[in-house]
Amino acid sequence: MTQKQHLFFFLAAILIAGAGIFALSHRFQTGWTGDGSTAADECACSSSTALALTPAEETGKKAAADKYPKADPEKGHIEGVVILKGAAPKLEAVPGVPANNRDKAICEKHFKDERLVLGKDNAIRDVVLTLADMKKSRKKPKAKTIQLNNKGCLFSPHIVAMAVGSTLEVVNSDSVLHNTRAVLEMNFNRAIGAGQSFKERARKEGFALVQCDFHPWMNAQVHILPHAYFDVSDAGGKFKIMNIPPGTYTLEARHEVLAPFFVEKKPLKKVTIKKGETLKLTFEIEAPKE
């Protein structure tokens, strides 16, 4: 195991341990049921191999006009789809909403495991696609504001990608109190009441883990890129990278389960970008061997 992987697991352990301590202390506040339910009652666990999309999610479309810039005729573009090649891996069960959580009645109906979400034809949602060898001397990426919403006691989106210098706006659309804590390349811990929001700037390239201590099953990942040539695949596995200078590049895929950030060997694909043309491709990610 590399030094980078050791550091990642060490910090992740701190994050999880902190959440447990916070949740334990919070248990004795007014509003916790303390009804003595058994462990089986307190854990609505998920043991499926992958989360399937609902019909609404399958047909949902992103506001592309807001997300993607206008096409530059002097540049090239990529339009693609990410699919899983092989059988979806069986994931270990994750805890659901504990029976003694004070917000159980509100949160339980929204709970779902988003680590691996597959759509039609094994399309993979939440894959970060980026040009791994894009020169950092290129034009500085335009700063944007990217929203991370506390909604239904989940973070939405589950996976965020943003350029260095951009701002993460954390919003609480729920009627309950949340807190948002980030570690690694973003470092903050803020309580956020219903209808409130706050902003944090991404100052360094890298990766951040985000969690809510009041609701420890809530988590998200933030990928901070040094340039603007990236996208996150949608419910249909589709992605788009616009206005790329002509040339040959390495397209890299990152995924929470299939190609984690801290694993050095990630799925790669060589792409050649031509002026005024759109490269259409399918990016296959091999399912892990059992």
Number of C-alpha atoms within 10 A of each C-alpha: 6 10 7 12 14 12 13 16 12 11 15 16 12 12 19 14 12 14 19 15 12 16 17 13 9 16 17 11 10 8 12 15 16 12 8 10 13 9 10 10 13 16 16 17 18 17 13 16 18 18 16 18 16 11 9 8 13 14 10 12 11 9 8 9 8 8 10 13 11 10 13 14 11 13 18 22 23 19 14 18 20 25 24 20 15 13 13 19 16 12 14 11 13 15 16 20 27 21 23 18 20 21 20 17 11 14 19 17 11 12 19 18 21 18 20 21 20 23 22 13 11 19 21 24 27 27 30 22 25 23 24 17 11 19 11 10 8 11 9 13 17 11 15 14 15 17 16 22 19 26 17 19 31 23 23 18 16 19 23 22 23 26 26 23 21 19 18 21 15 22 23 25 16 19 14 19 18 23 17 23 20 20 17 16 16 22 13 11 15 14 16 18 16 14 13 14 18 13 14 14 16 24 14 14 17 17 20 21 21 22 24 26 25 24 24 19 21 23 22 22 19 22 20 22 23 21 23 23 22 23 23 23 21 22 24 23 25 21 21 22 22 20 23 23 17 16 13 14 18 16 20 21 26 22 21 18 13 21 20 14 21 17 13 11 10 16 18 18 14 10 15 13 19 17 16 17 15 19 16 12 12 13 22 19 20 15 14 15 8 6
